[in-house]
């Protein structure tokens, strides 16, 4: 009995690296996908690309701004349409994606600099934002942003 248990343990220990590598490849693929989608989403916010935003935001999105107020998917996209949320440019300073759940969940944290559109006098302002995003991969919809949490930083 002890010999069989030992053989089973050795077999499991030998198989463990292969299982870890397989999971790591799925996670690595998810990290690359989500990094690209984060940049695509920022570009869509600047360009007011509503179809892309509709696709990338989950139906149950909770979007918490740097000042603490929250939006849903519908109210956030409407705030861009109404000009309440305006983006002249979004520069990614740092972007870190960690994949979980066999490459179907991603937690993103990063730092961005948001430049406002020019005012009539040509002036712009820049806000430095640290943020956390949770994305989930839906079988039919692909990656969906379900949580955004931002905090303004000193420049």
Backbone bond lengths (Angstrom), bond angles and torsions (degrees), N, CA, C in turn:
res aa  C-N    CA-C-N  psi(-1)  N-CA   C-N-CA  omega(-1)  CA-C   N-CA-C  phi
1 X - - - 1.459 - - 1.530 110.22 -
2 X 1.312 117.07 -45.80 1.456 121.83 -178.50 1.532 110.46 -63.11
3 X 1.355 116.22 -37.44 1.460 120.84 -179.95 1.532 110.32 -65.53
4 X 1.340 117.88 -41.52 1.468 121.81 178.70 1.521 110.70 -64.69
5 X 1.320 116.70 -41.90 1.459 121.56 178.36 1.521 110.92 -63.04
6 X 1.320 116.48 -40.92 1.464 121.19 178.54 1.526 110.85 -64.54
7 X 1.332 116.81 -42.97 1.459 120.50 178.78 1.527 111.17 -63.99
8 X 1.314 116.74 -40.64 1.457 120.93 177.94 1.523 110.88 -62.98
9 X 1.310 116.54 -43.31 1.469 121.66 178.99 1.522 110.95 -62.54
10 X 1.320 117.43 -43.59 1.468 121.79 178.51 1.533 109.87 -62.88
11 X 1.331 117.16 -43.51 1.465 120.96 179.38 1.529 111.14 -61.64
12 X 1.332 117.06 -42.00 1.465 120.67 177.75 1.520 111.59 -64.80
13 X 1.316 116.82 -42.38 1.469 120.43 179.50 1.527 111.33 -64.22
14 X 1.330 116.49 -36.49 1.468 119.65 178.04 1.528 111.87 -71.58
15 X 1.319 117.81 -31.51 1.472 121.76 -179.20 1.522 112.16 -80.09
16 X 1.316 117.79 -23.25 1.464 121.40 -174.89 1.528 113.36 -56.84
17 X 1.337 120.63 -46.41 1.477 118.60 178.72 1.525 113.31 -59.01
18 X 1.319 117.60 -38.39 1.472 120.45 179.02 1.520 110.74 -64.65
19 X 1.322 118.03 -41.04 1.460 121.03 177.73 1.518 111.18 -65.51
20 X 1.320 116.72 -39.77 1.464 121.23 179.76 1.523 110.96 -65.21
21 X 1.333 116.84 -41.68 1.465 120.76 179.45 1.524 110.35 -64.04
22 X 1.329 118.35 -42.79 1.465 121.41 179.36 1.519 110.62 -60.90
23 X 1.303 117.33 -44.93 1.463 120.41 179.21 1.522 110.36 -66.14
24 X 1.307 116.85 -39.83 1.454 120.94 -179.86 1.526 110.76 -61.85
25 X 1.324 118.15 -38.65 1.471 120.92 179.03 1.521 110.92 -64.25
26 X 1.334 117.51 -41.41 1.467 120.36 176.81 1.522 110.30 -64.30
27 X 1.326 115.64 -42.96 1.459 119.63 179.21 1.529 110.61 -65.03
28 X 1.347 117.15 -41.00 1.462 120.23 179.32 1.526 111.19 -63.11
29 X 1.311 116.95 -39.91 1.464 120.67 177.68 1.519 110.28 -64.05
30 X 1.327 116.44 -41.81 1.467 120.59 178.67 1.522 110.68 -63.27
31 X 1.323 117.09 -41.66 1.468 120.94 179.80 1.530 109.94 -59.41
32 X 1.319 117.37 -46.71 1.472 120.68 -179.91 1.527 111.41 -62.88
33 X 1.331 116.28 -43.93 1.471 120.26 179.82 1.529 110.79 -61.07
34 X 1.305 116.50 -48.15 1.463 120.80 -175.85 1.524 110.95 -68.12
35 X 1.323 117.92 -38.45 1.477 120.00 176.01 1.522 110.13 -57.32
36 X 1.328 116.96 -47.20 1.464 121.19 179.93 1.526 110.86 -63.94
37 X 1.334 117.57 -40.53 1.464 120.92 -179.41 1.528 112.08 -68.18
38 X 1.327 117.05 -34.20 1.467 119.38 176.66 1.529 110.01 -61.12
39 X 1.310 116.06 -46.55 1.473 120.65 179.29 1.532 110.84 -65.06
40 X 1.322 116.68 -39.14 1.472 121.36 177.73 1.524 110.48 -63.53
41 X 1.335 116.20 -40.65 1.471 120.11 -179.83 1.523 110.60 -65.40
42 X 1.327 117.61 -43.48 1.464 119.86 178.28 1.529 110.77 -60.69
43 X 1.325 116.26 -41.65 1.464 120.45 178.06 1.529 110.54 -63.18
44 X 1.328 116.60 -40.98 1.473 120.84 179.50 1.532 110.88 -65.25
45 X 1.326 117.62 -34.79 1.464 120.11 177.67 1.531 110.30 -65.95
46 X 1.315 116.91 -41.91 1.465 121.14 179.36 1.530 110.44 -66.02
47 X 1.325 116.49 -45.34 1.471 121.61 -175.28 1.521 113.78 -83.28
48 X 1.337 116.44 -2.28 1.470 121.53 -176.98 1.526 110.47 56.29
49 X 1.311 114.15 47.03 1.463 122.46 179.78 1.529 107.69 -88.41
50 X 1.319 115.42 84.23 1.467 121.03 -173.93 1.523 114.10 -63.73
51 X 1.336 120.67 -39.38 1.470 118.75 177.85 1.541 112.25 -59.93
52 X 1.317 116.54 -39.45 1.468 119.21 178.57 1.519 110.50 -67.12
53 X 1.335 117.10 -42.82 1.463 119.67 178.61 1.526 110.93 -62.93
54 X 1.316 117.50 -41.51 1.468 121.62 177.58 1.527 110.51 -58.54
55 X 1.317 116.08 -39.46 1.464 121.16 -178.68 1.529 111.99 -71.97
56 X 1.330 117.31 -39.93 1.462 121.05 -172.66 1.528 114.50 -84.03
57 X 1.327 117.52 -22.48 1.465 119.94 179.55 1.522 110.02 -92.73
58 X 1.334 116.05 134.05 1.450 121.13 176.65 1.518 111.17 -72.02
59 X 1.313 116.12 154.43 1.469 121.67 -179.12 1.519 111.94 -59.82
60 X 1.333 117.47 -29.89 1.463 121.52 -177.91 1.532 112.81 -101.88
61 X 1.332 116.54 25.20 1.462 121.74 -178.85 1.531 112.31 -52.18
62 X 1.332 115.15 135.52 1.470 122.42 168.59 1.524 104.83 -117.32
63 X 1.340 116.29 110.23 1.465 123.01 -174.93 1.525 107.68 -110.15
64 X 1.324 116.75 104.63 1.459 121.73 -177.90 1.524 108.90 -102.11
65 X 1.318 115.85 117.52 1.463 123.26 -178.13 1.526 111.03 -77.58
66 X 1.330 115.42 167.48 1.455 121.95 -179.76 1.515 114.06 -60.83
67 X 1.332 116.88 -24.22 1.471 119.62 179.25 1.530 111.90 -91.62
68 X 1.345 116.51 1.40 1.457 120.33 175.35 1.515 115.66 99.47
69 X 1.336 118.99 -16.35 1.465 116.77 -179.23 1.533 109.93 -77.56
70 X 1.322 114.54 152.54 1.458 120.37 -174.98 1.517 111.70 -115.50
71 X 1.333 113.14 150.58 1.459 121.74 174.96 1.516 109.35 -128.43
72 X 1.323 114.88 157.34 1.460 122.44 167.50 1.526 106.46 -93.58
73 X 1.303 116.68 178.38 1.462 120.48 175.61 1.522 110.21 -57.06
74 X 1.315 116.31 -49.63 1.468 121.17 -177.35 1.516 111.68 -63.38
75 X 1.327 117.36 -47.31 1.473 119.25 -176.13 1.527 111.62 -70.82
76 X 1.349 117.63 -32.07 1.462 119.19 179.01 1.529 110.96 -69.36
77 X 1.316 116.81 -47.73 1.469 119.18 178.87 1.526 109.91 -62.04
78 X 1.315 117.53 -37.50 1.467 120.93 177.00 1.524 111.11 -65.02
79 X 1.331 117.45 -34.77 1.470 119.83 179.10 1.529 111.22 -65.80
80 X 1.322 117.17 -31.18 1.471 120.04 174.87 1.524 109.18 -71.26
81 X 1.327 116.99 -43.27 1.476 120.74 178.14 1.532 110.93 -59.50
82 X 1.341 115.90 -41.30 1.468 121.49 -177.35 1.526 113.77 -79.52
83 X 1.333 117.38 -6.81 1.458 120.59 -179.50 1.527 114.17 83.63
84 X 1.330 118.11 6.57 1.469 120.23 177.64 1.530 110.74 -73.26
85 X 1.320 116.35 -35.33 1.468 122.52 174.27 1.514 106.88 -110.72
86 X 1.339 115.41 110.13 1.462 120.42 -176.74 1.521 110.26 -124.19
87 X 1.325 114.45 140.30 1.456 120.81 -178.11 1.518 108.94 -134.56
88 X 1.334 116.74 117.94 1.459 120.45 174.21 1.516 110.37 -84.77
89 X 1.340 114.12 -36.05 1.458 120.41 -177.78 1.528 107.48 -163.25
90 X 1.328 116.95 142.87 1.457 121.83 174.34 1.521 107.23 -127.07
91 X 1.328 116.31 116.32 1.455 122.20 177.80 1.518 109.34 -105.55
92 X 1.318 116.13 129.59 1.461 121.80 178.30 1.523 108.47 -85.14
93 X 1.315 115.50 118.78 1.463 121.70 177.69 1.529 110.22 -91.61
94 X 1.323 116.69 -41.20 1.468 122.09 179.02 1.522 108.19 -147.83
95 X 1.322 116.00 143.61 1.458 121.31 -179.17 1.527 107.95 -148.30
96 X 1.322 116.18 118.20 1.459 121.70 -179.06 1.524 108.60 -128.42
97 X 1.326 116.39 121.96 1.469 121.86 -179.53 1.523 108.13 -115.64
98 X 1.327 115.11 131.62 1.468 121.51 174.28 1.525 107.18 -120.93
99 X 1.333 116.16 126.42 1.465 121.03 -178.85 1.528 110.15 -99.03
100 X 1.329 114.41 144.80 1.456 121.81 -179.88 1.522 108.83 -138.25
101 X 1.332 114.12 173.77 1.464 121.40 171.62 1.535 111.48 56.93
102 X 1.335 114.51 47.39 1.463 121.18 178.35 1.530 112.32 59.78
103 X 1.324 116.14 39.17 1.462 121.10 176.08 1.513 115.29 77.64
104 X 1.355 117.52 19.96 1.467 119.83 -179.92 1.527 113.22 -111.81
105 X 1.317 116.61 -2.95 1.460 121.43 177.74 1.521 107.51 -135.58
106 X 1.327 116.39 138.79 1.460 120.38 178.87 1.526 109.51 -135.12
107 X 1.322 114.07 138.32 1.459 121.33 173.34 1.525 105.69 -113.68
108 X 1.317 114.93 126.50 1.463 121.40 -176.70 1.526 108.20 -117.44
109 X 1.318 116.17 134.72 1.459 118.77 167.67 1.521 107.44 -131.99
110 X 1.318 113.82 145.43 1.450 117.46 -177.32 1.507 112.38 -165.94
111 X 1.311 113.44 -177.36 1.456 122.08 177.37 1.518 107.42 -132.85
112 X 1.328 115.81 131.27 1.463 121.29 177.58 1.523 109.35 -128.97
113 X 1.309 115.01 156.86 1.457 122.29 172.11 1.522 107.23 -115.97
114 X 1.323 114.91 119.86 1.459 120.83 -179.07 1.521 108.66 -104.07
115 X 1.332 115.68 120.57 1.461 121.35 175.74 1.517 107.41 -99.00
116 X 1.319 115.84 129.07 1.466 120.12 179.55 1.521 109.88 -71.61
117 X 1.328 116.91 158.15 1.469 118.79 172.78 1.535 108.57 -64.18
118 X 1.333 117.52 152.85 1.474 119.38 179.43 1.533 111.57 -62.56
119 X 1.320 114.83 137.85 1.469 120.54 174.68 1.532 107.64 -79.21
120 X 1.339 118.04 171.51 1.471 119.86 -179.08 1.537 113.39 -52.53
121 X 1.349 116.76 -31.31 1.469 119.23 179.60 1.532 112.22 -85.69
122 X 1.348 117.62 3.55 1.455 121.66 177.94 1.522 114.47 90.81
123 X 1.323 117.55 -7.54 1.470 121.72 -177.96 1.529 111.15 -72.35
124 X 1.329 115.31 144.08 1.464 121.67 172.38 1.524 108.14 -126.48
125 X 1.313 115.81 164.91 1.460 120.20 173.19 1.517 107.90 -130.90
126 X 1.335 115.54 154.75 1.450 120.80 -179.20 1.526 108.59 -122.97
127 X 1.324 115.17 132.76 1.468 121.58 175.42 1.515 108.26 -116.46
128 X 1.314 115.40 133.44 1.463 120.95 175.68 1.529 106.72 -98.73
129 X 1.340 115.47 125.58 1.460 121.45 -173.78 1.526 109.79 -125.38
130 X 1.327 115.90 130.53 1.469 120.95 166.72 1.517 105.50 -99.34
131 X 1.336 116.27 140.15 1.458 118.45 -174.54 1.519 111.52 -144.38
132 X 1.328 114.13 161.39 1.458 123.49 172.86 1.524 106.89 -130.75
133 X 1.325 115.85 135.33 1.457 122.54 178.51 1.522 108.04 -128.57
134 X 1.321 115.95 141.98 1.461 120.99 169.49 1.521 106.43 -115.54
135 X 1.334 115.07 128.47 1.460 121.27 176.19 1.525 108.32 -122.45
136 X 1.318 115.22 142.71 1.460 120.79 174.76 1.522 107.92 -122.78
137 X 1.303 115.75 150.26 1.468 120.14 179.73 1.517 108.68 -101.50
138 X 1.327 114.70 110.06 1.463 122.02 178.28 1.527 108.57 -85.98
139 X 1.334 118.13 137.24 1.475 119.85 -178.31 1.533 113.84 -54.98
140 X 1.325 118.42 -39.73 1.469 120.60 -176.77 1.520 113.55 -96.23
141 X 1.328 118.11 -26.74 1.468 121.63 -173.66 1.520 113.71 -103.16
142 X 1.310 118.61 -13.38 1.455 121.44 -176.49 1.527 110.20 80.28
143 X 1.315 116.04 -156.65 1.471 121.14 -177.29 1.521 110.91 -69.65
144 X 1.319 115.70 134.88 1.458 122.84 -179.10 1.529 109.47 -131.53
145 X 1.334 116.60 129.99 1.460 121.24 172.93 1.524 106.99 -76.82
146 X 1.340 116.50 121.53 1.461 119.66 179.90 1.528 112.22 -111.27
147 X 1.335 116.73 -19.48 1.467 120.76 178.05 1.517 109.86 -144.54
148 X 1.321 115.10 134.65 1.472 123.00 171.76 1.517 105.95 -130.71
149 X 1.323 116.60 130.48 1.466 122.13 177.38 1.517 106.71 -133.43
150 X 1.313 118.16 122.09 1.460 121.95 -176.63 1.518 110.93 -120.24
151 X 1.321 114.37 152.56 1.462 120.69 174.65 1.521 108.25 -141.40
152 X 1.339 115.23 123.61 1.471 119.53 178.00 1.523 109.62 -69.52
153 X 1.340 114.58 143.93 1.446 121.88 -179.56 1.528 109.75 -118.65
154 X 1.297 115.82 158.39 1.458 119.77 174.57 1.534 108.22 -69.44
155 X 1.306 115.59 145.47 1.476 119.70 179.94 1.499 111.20 -84.26
